[in-house]
Amino acid sequence: MKAWEATVRKTQAAAKRRANTIFGTTYVAHASDDESEAPAEHQSERAGDVYDAERFLSNGDYYTGQWADNFPHGIGKYWWTDGCMYVGDWCRGKTMGTGIFSWPSGAVYEGEFKNGYMDGEGTFSTPNGDMYKGSWIMNLKHGYGVKEYSNGDYYEGDWCRGLQEGHGKYQWKTGNCYEGEWRNGMIGGKGKLIWDNGNSYDGYWEDGLPRGNGTFKWPDGSFYVGNWSKDPKEQKGNYYPSGSSIVDGNVEWDPQQVYLEDMQECLVCPNEKVPIMPSQKKLAIWRSSKNVDPSARPRRLSVDGRLEATSDSPFVRSARGSRDDASLTLEDFSTRGSPIRIPKVIKRQGETISKGHKNYELMLNLQLGIRHSVGRPGPPPSLDLKASAFDPKEKVWTRFPPEGSKYTPPHQSCEFRWKDYCPLVFRTLRKLFNVDAADYMLSLCGNDALRELSSPGKSGSFFYLTNDDCYMIKTMKKSEVAVLLRMLSAYYNHFRSYGNTLLTKYYGLHCVKLNGPAQKKVRFIIMGNLFCSYSIHRRFDLKGSSLGRITDKTEAEIDSNTILKDLDLNFLFRLQKTWFHEFQRQIDRDCEFLEQERIMDYSLLVGLHFKEPASASDLIPSGTRTSTDNGESVCDSVSRLSRAEMDQLLLDPAGWASIKLGVNMPARVERTERTDEFQLIGEATGEYYDVVMFFGIIDILQDYDITKKLEHAYKSIQYDPTSISAVDPRQYAKRFRDFILKVFAEDE
């Protein structure tokens, strides 16, 4: 160790004297200081050959092991100056295979690696005695695993993105034991907890506490059954003493004792925090001293094989070193094909509805009605709703005279009537979607006016946006209202069961009836706006059909608000492994739901925010696909987003909270080119772009009614029946699913 430290100091001192090198020299410790040439024993090595090497790098890092083409390749050990060390398999500069990564703190991971990440089966132990053994994906515990805590607690079960999720068993050192469902690292769902004294609770949980229907039992046979809540006002149940009849009112035992006493013994240990992930560690790049620009800044290579980005050269790529100078070169991608043009972003979409606008009074009516509905006092809704709440006849009419009434404020608009459809259901949905009532009203009913989109949709509906872009209001036909009310119960249960569903979120269904000779009714739905976080550069509406699925605009006319369609699509969407698998499962679930409800003509709305548009609104690829000597496909890229930002998100739980399936998702897209004008999916070109993705399933209120059946019959005579949108819900779901799972793929 002392000899190594002495060598490091000697190498660092020599590096300061060399003004014409960027990444250090290619000589070992006993070589001379003449660096005009690489060592003789390495000059004879041919490109692709694997040989043993020892590298003392100018920044103080040290590598020893197998080497090929200026990369660690094979088995080797890399020691960083901060004390981190990796020993194991390498593939062209990436930790790939099995190995051991150790931290200066004493923490150690031993197991499988992929592209610089802890990925596969592995064991992680901390200095304080915690140990996890099981499956990993991208540095996160994911799959089945066993966690032993230093205090004696023990967990065995499913994990998802670093937290307990699914079915698992937690054993406390005191003897208490829980077995059941987990959500987001906490006890949640259905499960049973048994205390060491023989008491037990079997029922539903939320955020680590009993919540919902459940039964508490004592060893003597006594039990309490009812609805559980930490709020005594919501607690309701009956106590059955051993061998006795029911005691109403629970005079002999207070259920709140479970929260105040029993649950205090059952706190789940928090998960450890890793100060730096293996994929964040950078490799000093090996390079000879010949043909080097002395003004260049030293660059480092992360262990996933990607170059560190610099402010002066945002688009660079790693290229295989030439046989003559054995160096790693940087090449501008502008020499590869034509760049993608990014449409100009129009910051404010739609026309502000100000006084004098034809729909100004309608907007005032909407805002008055929404403020009345949301602000109406009432107890917090329970997630367990009765069937009567979903009855289509469950509606509330309110009259709004200009002078005001006992329940409504005075206003400057004409008199109108306001209708709430299934108000309790939508109030509960807003709770399920974690929507704060005050923020909701501020967005929809604040001082800022709504904005009307410039043209109605194909269905004839009008769309309005809130000023903060969080919510969209859509006018509806009577038939669409009927479809939503018919499927509302199934829709609600689907969202309760699958938090990652891609279906449109609906927050309220209302109607305004204007007084006067016309007695005009305007029905509308409030839904979430998928594209409210980022400026969106490209928008796609994808159905999987081809007839009429192309925009009629020229390239020059396309702006950031243009909705492109299936035959305009020129990308494949690549998601990280965990997200892609979840995406596959959720698409299957959502399509099955829509098929059961006889819904068709829906589409996947996709928005792309490109991370690095150039000043001229052109994009240069962040990576390309090359072939290795053994014929395998390798992606060389400089992802400005994937590693530094992704690892930061892995370390920051708040960062992960902002990323959900279809929302704020870091991803890559691969450019495609069509060889045929009517080819639905083009051929991959190997050019990649770093993006933030948004996507969701929209237009889910069209059932296969007589109108659509006639459309199908008519168009089938003129066109290929498989190319038209109007098809049976079963056929539509299969075609949609097959198409979407072809344009989405797992990132390599």
matplotlib code that plots the C-alpha trace (Angstrom):
import matplotlib.pyplot as plt

x = [0.0, 2.8, 4.6, 1.4, 0.9, 4.5, 4.0, 0.8, 2.6, 5.4, 3.0, 1.1, 4.3, 5.3, 1.9, 2.3, 5.5, 3.8, 2.0, 1.4, -0.7, -4.4, -5.0, -1.6, 0.9, 0.9, 4.0, 4.3, 6.0, 9.5, 9.4, 11.5, 10.2, 10.7, 7.1, 7.5, 6.5, 4.5, 6.3, 7.8, 6.0, 2.6, 3.4, 3.1, -0.4, -3.1, -6.5, -8.9, -6.1, -6.5, -3.4, -2.4, -1.6, -0.9, -2.0, -1.0, -3.3, -2.5, -5.3, -4.1, -6.4, -4.8, -5.8, -4.3, -5.7, -6.7, -6.8, -8.0, -8.4, -7.7, -10.3, -10.3, -11.6, -11.6, -10.8, -9.2, -9.1, -9.7, -8.8, -10.1, -8.3, -11.3, -10.9, -13.6, -12.5, -13.9, -12.5, -14.2, -15.3, -15.0, -16.3, -14.8, -14.5, -17.8, -18.3, -20.1, -20.4, -19.6, -17.5, -17.0, -17.4, -16.3, -16.7, -14.3, -17.0, -16.7, -19.8, -19.4, -21.5, -20.7, -22.6, -23.6, -23.1, -24.5, -23.4, -21.9, -25.0, -25.5, -27.8, -28.7, -28.2, -26.0, -25.3, -24.9, -23.6, -23.1, -20.6, -23.3, -24.3, -27.3, -27.2, -29.4, -29.2, -31.3, -32.2, -31.1, -31.9, -30.0, -28.5, -31.9, -33.3, -35.9, -37.5, -37.2, -34.7, -33.9, -32.8, -31.2, -31.1, -28.4, -30.9, -32.1, -35.1, -35.6, -37.5, -38.1, -40.2, -40.7, -38.9, -39.6, -37.2, -35.4, -38.4, -40.6, -43.4, -45.7, -45.9, -43.4, -42.8, -41.2, -40.0, -39.1, -36.4, -39.1, -41.0, -43.7, -44.3, -46.2, -46.9, -48.9, -48.8, -46.4, -46.6, -43.8, -41.7, -44.5, -47.1, -50.1, -52.9, -54.1, -52.0, -51.8, -49.6, -49.1, -47.6, -45.4, -48.1, -50.5, -52.6, -53.2, -54.7, -55.9, -57.2, -56.3, -53.4, -52.4, -49.0, -48.0, -51.2, -54.5, -56.9, -60.1, -61.9, -60.1, -60.3, -58.2, -58.1, -56.9, -55.5, -58.6, -60.9, -62.1, -62.1, -63.0, -64.4, -65.0, -63.6, -60.2, -58.8, -56.3, -59.0, -61.4, -64.2, -63.8, -63.3, -66.4, -66.8, -68.1, -66.3, -67.0, -65.8, -64.7, -67.8, -70.1, -72.5, -71.8, -71.0, -72.1, -70.3, -67.1, -67.4, -64.6, -61.8, -60.7, -59.3, -57.1, -54.8, -53.6, -52.3, -51.0, -49.3, -49.2, -48.1, -45.3, -43.5, -43.7, -41.7, -40.1, -36.3, -35.5, -33.4, -29.7, -28.5, -25.6, -23.4, -22.3, -23.4, -20.9, -22.3, -21.4, -17.7, -15.6, -12.6, -9.7, -9.3, -6.0, -4.3, -0.9, 0.9, 1.0, -1.1, -2.7, -4.2, -2.6, -5.6, -8.1, -9.4, -8.9, -12.1, -13.3, -15.2, -18.0, -17.9, -21.0, -18.7, -19.9, -17.8, -18.3, -20.0, -18.3, -19.8, -17.6, -18.4, -22.0, -22.2, -19.3, -19.1, -16.6, -14.9, -12.7, -9.0, -7.0, -4.3, -1.6, -1.9, -3.9, -5.9, -9.6, -10.8, -13.8, -15.9, -18.7, -21.9, -22.7, -20.8, -23.3, -26.4, -28.8, -29.9, -33.5, -35.1, -36.9, -40.1, -40.3, -41.9, -45.1, -45.1, -48.8, -51.2, -54.7, -56.6, -57.2, -60.9, -61.3, -64.3, -65.9, -65.1, -68.1, -67.5, -66.6, -69.9, -69.7, -66.2, -67.5, -70.3, -67.9, -65.7, -68.6, -69.9, -66.6, -65.9, -69.3, -68.8, -65.3, -65.8, -69.0, -68.4, -68.5, -66.7, -63.5, -64.6, -63.7, -62.1, -64.7, -67.7, -71.2, -72.7, -75.3, -72.6, -72.1, -75.8, -76.2, -79.1, -76.8, -76.6, -77.0, -78.7, -77.9, -79.5, -77.2, -79.3, -77.4, -78.4, -77.1, -78.9, -78.6, -76.0, -74.5, -72.7, -74.0, -72.4, -72.4, -73.3, -76.8, -78.8, -77.8, -78.3, -75.3, -75.3, -72.8, -72.7, -71.8, -70.1, -69.0, -67.2, -65.2, -64.4, -63.0, -61.1, -59.4, -58.4, -57.1, -55.1, -53.7, -55.2, -55.3, -58.8, -57.3, -54.8, -57.5, -59.8, -56.9, -56.0, -59.5, -61.2, -58.4, -58.0, -56.4, -58.7, -58.9, -57.5, -59.5, -57.6, -57.7, -59.8, -62.2, -61.2, -62.3, -65.3, -66.5, -65.6, -64.0, -60.9, -60.0, -56.7, -56.1, -53.5, -51.0, -51.6, -52.4, -55.9, -57.9, -61.7, -63.4, -67.0, -68.8, -71.6, -74.5, -73.5, -70.0, -71.4, -73.6, -70.5, -68.5, -71.3, -71.9, -68.2, -67.5, -67.5, -65.1, -63.0, -62.7, -61.8, -59.2, -57.4, -57.6, -56.0, -53.3, -51.7, -49.6, -52.5, -52.0, -55.7, -56.8, -57.5, -60.9, -61.5, -65.1, -68.1, -70.5, -73.2, -74.2, -77.8, -78.3, -81.7, -83.5, -85.3, -82.6, -82.2, -78.7, -76.8, -73.0, -71.6, -67.9, -65.3, -62.2, -59.1, -55.4, -53.1, -50.4, -47.9, -47.8, -44.2, -41.9, -42.0, -42.9, -41.0, -42.8, -46.3, -47.6, -51.1, -50.7, -53.5, -51.8, -53.9, -52.7, -55.8, -55.7, -53.0, -50.7, -50.6, -51.4, -48.8, -45.4, -42.2, -41.9, -45.5, -45.0, -44.6, -44.4, -48.2, -48.7, -50.2, -48.3, -49.8, -48.8, -47.4, -45.4, -43.7, -39.9, -38.7, -38.5, -39.0, -36.5, -37.2, -35.0, -35.5, -37.7, -39.9, -40.3, -41.4, -43.9, -45.1, -45.7, -47.8, -49.8, -50.6, -52.0, -54.1, -55.4, -56.2, -58.0, -60.1, -61.0, -61.9, -64.2, -65.9, -66.4, -64.3, -62.4, -60.8, -58.5, -54.9, -51.6, -50.6, -46.8, -44.8, -41.0, -38.9, -35.4, -32.7, -30.1, -31.5, -28.7, -29.0, -30.3, -33.1, -31.3, -30.6, -27.4, -27.6, -26.3, -25.1, -24.8, -24.8, -21.5, -20.5, -17.8, -15.4, -17.7, -20.7, -22.5, -24.2, -22.8, -24.2, -21.6, -23.2, -22.8, -26.1, -26.3, -29.2, -28.9, -26.2, -25.5, -29.1, -30.5, -28.1, -29.0, -32.6, -31.7, -30.2, -33.0, -36.4, -38.1, -36.6, -38.1, -41.4, -41.6, -41.0, -44.0, -44.9, -45.7, -44.7, -41.2, -39.5, -35.9, -35.5, -33.9, -35.4, -33.9, -34.5, -36.1, -36.5, -39.2, -38.4, -42.1, -44.5, -47.1, -44.7, -46.1, -42.8, -39.6, -36.2, -33.9, -30.9, -28.9, -29.1, -30.2, -31.5, -31.9, -35.5, -37.9, -41.1, -44.8, -47.5, -51.0, -54.1, -56.7, -60.1, -61.5, -65.2, -66.0, -67.9, -68.6, -72.0, -74.2, -72.4, -69.0, -70.3, -71.7, -68.4, -66.6, -68.9, -68.7, -64.9, -64.2, -65.7, -63.3, -60.1, -58.2, -60.3, -57.1, -56.0, -59.1, -59.6, -63.3, -63.0, -64.4, -63.0, -61.3, -59.6, -58.8, -57.2, -55.0, -53.9, -53.2, -51.2, -49.2, -48.3, -47.4, -45.2, -43.3, -42.5, -41.6, -38.6, -36.1, -33.1, -29.9]
y = [0.0, 2.4, 1.6, 2.3, 5.7, 6.6, 5.7, 7.8, 10.8, 10.4, 10.1, 13.2, 15.2, 14.1, 15.0, 18.6, 18.9, 17.7, 20.6, 18.7, 15.8, 15.5, 12.2, 11.1, 8.7, 5.0, 4.0, 2.0, 3.3, 2.3, 3.7, 6.8, 10.3, 10.5, 10.4, 10.9, 7.3, 4.6, 1.7, -0.8, -3.8, -2.1, -0.8, -4.2, -4.7, -4.8, -3.2, -5.6, -7.6, -8.2, -8.0, -7.4, -3.8, -1.6, 2.1, 4.9, 7.7, 11.4, 12.1, 9.5, 6.6, 3.2, 0.2, -3.2, -6.0, -6.9, -4.1, -3.7, -0.7, 1.8, 0.4, -2.0, -5.2, -8.5, -9.0, -6.0, -3.8, 0.0, 2.1, 5.6, 8.2, 8.7, 5.1, 3.4, 0.2, -2.2, -5.7, -7.8, -8.1, -5.2, -4.8, -1.9, 0.3, -0.7, -2.8, -5.7, -9.2, -10.1, -8.1, -6.4, -2.7, -1.3, 2.1, 3.9, 3.7, -0.1, -0.8, -3.6, -4.8, -8.2, -9.5, -8.8, -5.5, -4.2, -1.0, 0.3, -0.4, -2.9, -5.1, -8.7, -10.8, -9.4, -8.8, -5.4, -5.0, -1.8, -0.9, -0.9, -4.5, -4.2, -6.7, -7.2, -10.2, -10.5, -8.9, -5.5, -3.3, 0.0, 0.3, -0.4, -3.4, -4.7, -8.2, -10.7, -10.1, -10.6, -7.7, -8.2, -5.1, -4.4, -4.1, -7.7, -7.0, -9.0, -8.6, -11.1, -10.5, -8.2, -4.9, -2.3, 0.5, 0.3, 0.0, -2.8, -3.3, -6.3, -9.2, -9.5, -10.6, -8.4, -9.9, -7.6, -8.6, -8.4, -11.3, -9.3, -10.3, -8.9, -10.7, -9.2, -6.4, -3.4, -0.1, 2.4, 1.0, 0.9, -1.6, -1.0, -3.2, -6.4, -8.2, -9.6, -8.5, -10.8, -9.4, -11.5, -11.5, -13.3, -10.3, -9.9, -7.6, -9.0, -6.5, -3.5, -1.0, 2.4, 4.2, 1.6, 1.8, -0.1, 1.7, 0.2, -3.0, -5.2, -7.5, -7.3, -10.5, -11.5, -14.9, -15.5, -15.4, -11.8, -9.7, -6.3, -5.9, -2.7, 0.2, 1.3, 4.8, 6.8, 9.5, 8.5, 10.2, 7.7, 4.7, 2.5, -1.1, -3.7, -5.5, -9.2, -10.4, -14.0, -16.3, -13.3, -11.5, -8.2, -5.2, -2.2, 1.1, -0.7, 0.1, -2.2, -1.4, 1.6, 0.8, 3.8, 1.9, 0.0, 3.3, 4.8, 1.6, -1.5, 0.1, 2.0, -1.4, -2.1, 0.6, -0.5, 0.3, 2.9, 1.8, 2.8, 5.8, 5.2, 8.4, 7.6, 4.9, 2.7, 4.2, 7.7, 6.8, 8.2, 6.6, 8.7, 8.0, 6.4, 8.2, 8.6, 11.9, 12.1, 14.5, 16.1, 19.6, 21.1, 23.5, 20.6, 19.9, 16.4, 14.3, 11.3, 8.2, 6.9, 3.2, 2.7, 3.7, 7.2, 10.4, 13.2, 16.1, 19.5, 22.9, 23.8, 20.6, 19.4, 16.9, 14.4, 10.7, 8.1, 6.5, 3.4, 4.4, 4.2, 1.5, 4.2, 6.4, 4.2, 7.1, 7.9, 10.6, 12.9, 13.4, 15.8, 14.1, 16.9, 14.9, 12.0, 12.5, 15.4, 16.7, 16.7, 20.1, 21.0, 23.0, 26.4, 26.3, 28.4, 29.2, 30.1, 27.8, 29.1, 32.4, 34.0, 34.4, 38.0, 40.3, 40.6, 37.0, 35.0, 32.4, 34.9, 34.4, 30.7, 30.8, 32.8, 30.3, 27.4, 29.0, 29.9, 26.4, 24.7, 27.0, 26.1, 22.3, 22.0, 24.4, 22.7, 21.6, 17.9, 15.1, 13.7, 11.0, 7.4, 5.4, 2.7, 4.0, 2.6, 1.5, 4.2, 6.9, 5.7, 5.8, 7.9, 9.6, 10.8, 14.4, 17.8, 20.9, 24.3, 27.6, 30.7, 33.9, 37.1, 38.6, 35.5, 33.1, 31.4, 29.0, 31.0, 34.3, 37.3, 37.5, 39.6, 36.9, 35.9, 33.4, 29.7, 26.3, 24.1, 20.3, 18.0, 14.4, 11.9, 14.5, 12.1, 9.9, 12.7, 14.2, 10.9, 10.6, 13.9, 12.6, 9.4, 11.6, 13.6, 16.8, 19.6, 21.3, 24.8, 24.3, 22.8, 25.8, 28.3, 26.7, 26.7, 29.6, 32.0, 35.5, 34.3, 33.6, 30.3, 29.9, 28.5, 26.3, 27.8, 25.1, 22.4, 18.8, 16.3, 15.4, 19.0, 19.5, 22.6, 22.6, 25.1, 25.3, 26.8, 29.5, 27.2, 24.5, 21.9, 21.2, 21.0, 21.4, 19.6, 20.1, 16.8, 15.3, 13.7, 10.3, 10.7, 11.7, 8.5, 6.3, 7.8, 7.4, 3.8, 2.9, 5.2, 2.4, 0.2, 3.3, 4.2, 0.6, 0.5, 3.5, 2.1, -1.1, 0.3, 3.5, 3.6, 3.4, 5.5, 6.3, 10.0, 11.3, 12.8, 15.3, 16.4, 16.1, 19.1, 20.8, 24.4, 25.2, 28.8, 30.3, 31.9, 30.9, 28.5, 26.7, 25.7, 23.0, 22.7, 19.5, 19.4, 17.2, 18.4, 16.4, 16.5, 18.1, 15.6, 18.3, 20.8, 20.3, 20.9, 22.7, 19.9, 19.8, 16.9, 15.5, 12.2, 10.8, 7.0, 4.5, 1.7, 2.4, 3.9, 5.3, 9.1, 8.9, 11.6, 15.3, 17.6, 20.1, 20.6, 20.3, 24.1, 24.5, 22.1, 23.8, 22.4, 22.3, 20.2, 16.8, 14.3, 10.9, 7.3, 7.8, 10.9, 8.9, 8.7, 7.4, 4.3, 5.1, 3.4, 3.2, 2.0, -1.7, -1.4, 1.2, -0.7, -3.9, -1.8, -0.1, -3.5, -4.7, -1.5, -1.3, -4.9, -3.9, -0.7, -2.3, -5.2, -2.7, -0.7, -3.8, -5.0, -1.6, -1.8, 1.3, 1.9, 4.8, 5.8, 6.7, 7.1, 10.7, 11.1, 14.2, 14.6, 17.2, 17.1, 17.8, 19.5, 21.4, 23.4, 27.1, 26.6, 24.4, 21.3, 18.2, 16.2, 12.6, 11.7, 8.3, 5.8, 2.0, 0.3, -3.3, -5.1, -7.6, -10.5, -9.0, -7.8, -4.4, -1.8, 1.7, 4.4, 7.5, 10.5, 10.6, 14.0, 12.8, 9.1, 8.8, 11.9, 13.0, 9.4, 8.6, 11.8, 10.7, 7.3, 9.0, 11.5, 10.0, 13.3, 13.1, 9.6, 11.0, 13.3, 10.5, 8.2, 6.0, 8.4, 11.5, 13.2, 10.0, 10.3, 8.2, 7.9, 7.9, 6.2, 7.8, 5.7, 6.1, 4.7, 2.9, 2.9, 5.8, 3.6, 1.7, 2.1, 1.6, 2.8, 1.1, 2.0, 4.2, 3.9, 7.6, 8.4, 11.5, 12.1, 13.2, 13.6, 11.7, 12.1, 9.8, 8.6, 7.0, 9.6, 9.7, 6.8, 7.7, 6.4, 3.1, 0.9, 2.2, 2.0, 5.1, 3.4, 0.1, 1.8, 3.7, 0.3, -1.2, 1.7, 2.1, -1.6, -1.6, 1.1, 0.4, -2.4, -3.2, -3.5, 0.1, 1.9, 3.1, 2.1, -1.6, -3.9, -3.1, -6.5, -6.1, -2.4, -3.3, -6.1, -3.8, -0.9, -3.1, -4.7, -1.4, 0.4, -2.5, -2.3, 1.4, 1.2, -0.9, -1.6, 0.6, -1.3]
z = [0.0, 0.9, -2.4, -4.3, -2.5, -3.3, -6.9, -7.1, -5.6, -8.1, -11.0, -9.9, -9.6, -13.1, -14.5, -13.4, -15.4, -18.6, -20.3, -23.5, -22.2, -21.5, -19.8, -18.5, -20.0, -21.0, -19.1, -15.9, -12.8, -13.7, -17.2, -18.1, -18.2, -22.0, -23.2, -26.9, -27.5, -25.8, -24.2, -26.6, -25.2, -26.0, -29.5, -30.9, -29.5, -32.2, -32.0, -30.2, -28.5, -24.8, -22.6, -19.0, -18.1, -15.2, -15.3, -12.9, -14.0, -13.7, -11.3, -8.9, -9.9, -10.4, -12.6, -13.0, -15.0, -18.6, -21.2, -24.8, -27.1, -24.4, -22.1, -19.1, -20.7, -19.0, -15.3, -13.5, -10.4, -10.4, -7.4, -7.1, -5.0, -2.7, -1.6, -3.7, -5.4, -8.0, -8.7, -11.3, -14.9, -17.4, -21.0, -23.0, -20.0, -18.4, -15.2, -16.8, -15.2, -11.7, -9.3, -5.9, -5.3, -2.0, -0.4, 1.9, 4.6, 4.6, 2.6, 0.1, -2.9, -4.3, -7.3, -10.8, -12.8, -16.0, -17.8, -14.6, -12.4, -9.7, -11.8, -11.3, -8.2, -5.5, -1.8, -0.2, 3.3, 5.3, 8.0, 10.7, 9.9, 7.6, 4.7, 1.6, -0.6, -3.7, -7.0, -8.3, -11.2, -11.9, -8.4, -6.8, -5.0, -7.4, -7.3, -4.5, -1.7, 1.9, 4.2, 7.6, 9.7, 12.3, 15.1, 14.5, 12.3, 9.1, 5.9, 3.2, 0.1, -3.0, -3.7, -6.3, -7.2, -3.8, -1.6, -0.2, -2.7, -3.1, -0.8, 2.1, 5.6, 8.3, 11.6, 14.4, 16.9, 19.6, 18.0, 16.3, 12.7, 9.8, 6.5, 3.7, 1.2, 1.0, -0.8, -1.3, 1.5, 4.0, 5.1, 2.8, 1.4, 3.1, 5.7, 9.1, 12.1, 15.1, 18.3, 20.5, 23.2, 20.8, 19.8, 16.0, 13.5, 10.1, 7.6, 5.5, 6.0, 4.8, 5.4, 8.0, 10.1, 10.1, 7.8, 6.5, 7.3, 9.8, 12.8, 16.0, 18.0, 21.5, 22.6, 24.7, 21.7, 22.1, 18.9, 17.5, 13.9, 12.1, 10.0, 11.3, 11.3, 13.3, 13.4, 16.2, 14.3, 11.5, 13.7, 13.8, 14.9, 17.3, 20.2, 20.9, 24.3, 24.6, 24.8, 24.9, 22.7, 20.9, 23.0, 20.9, 21.5, 22.5, 26.3, 27.4, 24.9, 22.9, 19.4, 19.6, 21.9, 18.8, 17.3, 20.6, 22.1, 20.0, 16.7, 18.5, 18.8, 15.1, 13.4, 10.1, 9.8, 7.1, 4.2, 4.0, 1.9, -0.4, -0.7, -4.3, -6.7, -8.7, -11.9, -10.8, -10.5, -13.3, -15.0, -16.0, -19.7, -20.9, -23.7, -25.2, -25.3, -29.1, -31.2, -28.1, -27.9, -24.8, -24.3, -23.9, -20.5, -19.1, -19.4, -17.4, -18.4, -16.1, -15.4, -17.6, -20.5, -21.2, -21.4, -18.9, -20.8, -20.8, -21.3, -24.3, -26.2, -25.4, -28.2, -28.3, -28.6, -27.7, -30.7, -30.8, -30.7, -33.9, -34.2, -34.9, -31.8, -29.4, -28.2, -27.5, -29.9, -29.8, -32.9, -33.6, -34.7, -37.1, -39.7, -39.4, -41.5, -41.2, -37.7, -36.5, -36.6, -33.4, -34.0, -32.5, -29.0, -28.7, -25.0, -24.6, -26.3, -27.0, -26.8, -23.4, -22.7, -21.8, -21.5, -24.9, -25.9, -27.0, -24.3, -21.5, -19.6, -20.0, -18.4, -15.5, -15.0, -15.0, -12.4, -10.2, -10.3, -9.7, -6.8, -5.3, -5.9, -4.5, -1.7, -0.5, 3.1, 3.9, 5.7, 4.1, 1.7, 2.4, -0.5, 0.0, -1.8, -1.9, -5.1, -4.8, -5.3, -8.9, -9.8, -13.0, -11.3, -8.5, -9.5, -7.7, -9.4, -8.0, -9.2, -9.6, -9.7, -10.4, -7.0, -5.2, -2.9, 0.4, -1.1, -4.0, -4.2, -6.4, -9.8, -12.9, -15.3, -16.4, -14.3, -14.9, -13.3, -12.4, -12.3, -10.5, -11.7, -9.0, -6.8, -4.1, -6.7, -8.3, -4.9, -3.9, -7.2, -6.5, -3.1, -4.8, -7.2, -4.2, -5.5, -2.9, -3.0, -2.6, -5.4, -7.6, -7.1, -7.6, -10.9, -12.2, -10.5, -9.7, -11.0, -14.2, -17.2, -19.0, -22.5, -25.4, -27.9, -31.4, -33.0, -31.7, -31.9, -34.5, -32.3, -32.3, -28.6, -27.4, -25.1, -22.4, -20.5, -17.1, -16.9, -15.1, -17.8, -15.1, -16.1, -19.3, -19.7, -22.5, -23.6, -24.1, -26.0, -24.1, -25.4, -23.9, -20.6, -20.7, -21.4, -18.6, -16.1, -17.2, -16.7, -13.7, -11.1, -13.1, -13.9, -10.2, -9.2, -12.0, -10.6, -7.0, -8.2, -10.5, -9.4, -12.6, -15.0, -18.2, -18.5, -18.5, -15.0, -14.7, -11.8, -12.3, -14.5, -14.7, -16.7, -17.2, -18.2, -19.4, -18.8, -21.6, -24.8, -26.0, -22.6, -23.8, -22.0, -21.9, -20.4, -19.7, -18.0, -16.1, -16.7, -16.2, -18.8, -19.6, -20.8, -18.0, -16.7, -19.7, -23.0, -25.4, -28.7, -30.4, -29.9, -31.3, -31.2, -31.9, -32.6, -34.6, -37.7, -41.0, -42.8, -42.6, -39.8, -41.2, -40.7, -43.6, -42.7, -44.3, -42.2, -42.2, -40.9, -38.0, -34.6, -31.1, -30.8, -33.9, -33.2, -35.3, -36.1, -36.7, -40.2, -39.0, -36.3, -36.9, -33.5, -31.4, -27.7, -25.4, -21.7, -18.9, -18.1, -15.0, -16.5, -19.8, -18.0, -15.9, -19.1, -20.8, -17.8, -17.6, -21.3, -21.0, -18.0, -19.5, -22.9, -21.1, -19.1, -22.2, -24.1, -21.3, -21.3, -25.1, -25.7, -28.9, -30.9, -28.1, -28.6, -26.8, -26.6, -26.4, -25.7, -26.1, -24.5, -26.1, -23.6, -25.8, -28.8, -30.5, -31.1, -34.6, -33.3, -34.7, -32.7, -33.0, -31.9, -28.5, -29.6, -32.4, -32.7, -33.8, -34.2, -32.3, -33.7, -32.6, -34.4, -31.3, -31.4, -29.0, -28.4, -28.0, -26.6, -24.4, -22.6, -21.0, -19.0, -18.3, -15.7, -13.7, -13.6, -13.3, -10.4, -8.7, -8.9, -7.5, -4.5, -4.0, -3.1, -3.9, -7.4, -7.8, -6.6, -9.6, -12.0, -12.7, -15.5, -18.3, -16.4, -16.3, -17.6, -18.6, -21.8, -25.2, -28.6, -31.7, -35.0, -37.7, -41.5, -43.7, -46.9, -47.9, -47.7, -45.9, -43.7, -40.2, -38.3, -39.9, -39.8, -36.9, -37.8, -34.6, -33.9, -30.3, -28.6, -24.9, -23.9, -21.1, -22.0, -21.2, -22.4, -21.5, -23.1, -24.1, -25.7, -23.7, -24.0, -27.4, -27.3, -30.3, -31.0, -34.1, -35.6, -35.4, -36.7, -39.8, -40.2, -40.1, -42.6, -45.0, -44.9, -45.0, -48.6, -49.7, -47.7, -46.0, -42.9, -40.8, -41.6, -40.4, -36.8, -36.4, -35.5, -32.8, -29.3, -29.1, -32.4, -31.6, -28.3, -29.9, -32.7, -30.4, -27.9, -30.6, -32.2, -29.0, -27.8, -31.1, -31.0, -27.3, -26.4, -23.5, -23.6, -24.1]

ax = plt.figure().add_subplot(projection="3d")
ax.plot(x, y, z, "-o")
ax.set_aspect("equal")
plt.show()
